[in-house]
Amino acid sequence: MATVNENYLKLPGNYLFSTIGKKVREYEAAHPESRIIRLGIGDVTQPIAPSVIEALHRAVDEMGQAETFRGYAPDLGYEFLRETIAEQDYRSRGCDISADEIFVSDGAKSDCSNIQEIFGADNAIAVCDPVYPVYVDSNVMAGRTGTYSSETGTWSDVIYMPCTAENDFVAELPKEAPDLIYLCYPNNPTGASITKERLQAWVDYAIANGAILLYDAAYEAYISDPALPHSIYECKGARGCAIEFRSFSKNAGFTGLRLGFTVIPKELKAGGQALHPLWARRHGTKYNGAPYIIQRAGEAVYSEQGRQEVRQQVAAYMKNASYLRTELLAAGYEVYGGENAPYIWLKTPKGMKSWDFFDYLLEQANVVGTPGAGFGPSGEHYFRLTAFGTYENSVEAIRRIKAL
Ligand SMILES: Cc1ncc(COP(=O)(O)O)c(C=O)c1O
């Protein structure tokens, strides 16, 4: 008799955004006249940049001609894209990363959830709290997290590293001994960034303790402070202890096109075994490559014109972030993030629980955000707003929040 992977049955409730979506749909059905402003889910709203669209058109035309038609893409990505990434994202910033250490994929979500497959089932994982839920849930599915306590909202075998206002939302080095450590900066959900010194401390810790850092840099394009690191490979020794995930979703609006990549340096090892060939093997077996036309679109993001255009998109979102941050601070809210990240992380007023504040904002202001508790226990009493809406909606949301 067939049976299921029982680890899936351990996953509590619905995925955070499904729960939010359901609540909003129910509210809208009951109040059809309401005009809801969505500053909850981290999806972009601006259209794809013109030079990327041109590259897509060109690639589509190539697919229609026998001479230029492309079938299966190379498993690890086309050379034209891997070489461009290595040069522009890494070597130009002084990071020693070569094209064959880059694995092109359909996005960072799949990579950062699939990466755990190449590690032993008994590896202990450590995550920031609050955290992007995918890191934990993918390990739950793999049976690495022990049992769930609905009282504390935590898993028995996961090491949680609280990120609070007291530590500037940057995790302290753990006293336990994790094998795999997930870090994400600029951070979703807190909007925090990490300094080079603190990131170097993590690299030194990982090297000293034989741990692997899984560094999610999906929001690196939002860094405005020139002193902050864009890649973990800006730190000394990171090639020996870190994997990095990148995405085209937030820097170039590819949430619907789908493109990302993972970097695994050749010398990176776990238990004496190199990880690069394992991930290459996994890619080769389970993945047939990101579409040619999308990889051409990704390449166009790095052209001179493309870079200018996506920089303008990011600037527009950061204008929203700055507006939300400034206005909420002026209205007396305790506000974090929004300076090097497209997320605003605010303390709920009067000690309200974060789901109560969600209901309150939805019902009284018709504004949707994300309750901090959905990202982990340390997210309780916090609330996330995103800068990915339009400027007009950001202004209207603030007007409504101020009127409460
Ligand atoms: C921290 C983080 N990593 C990864 C992703 C997913 O990126 P992608 O669209 O490339 O799958 C997101 C999406 O919101 C994210 O917030």
The ligand as an ORCA input file, in Angstrom:
! r2SCAN-3c Opt
* xyz 0 1
  C      14.219     35.898      1.428
  C      13.649     35.417      0.150
  N      14.296     34.487     -0.543
  C      13.799     34.014     -1.688
  C      12.608     34.470     -2.192
  C      12.045     33.873     -3.454
  O      12.660     34.363     -4.580
  P      12.280     33.804     -6.020
  O      11.153     34.624     -6.535
  O      13.544     33.985     -6.799
  O      11.912     32.369     -5.893
  C      11.896     35.428     -1.513
  C      10.597     35.890     -2.045
  O       9.867     36.632     -1.507
  C      12.423     35.925     -0.306
  O      11.771     36.836      0.405
*
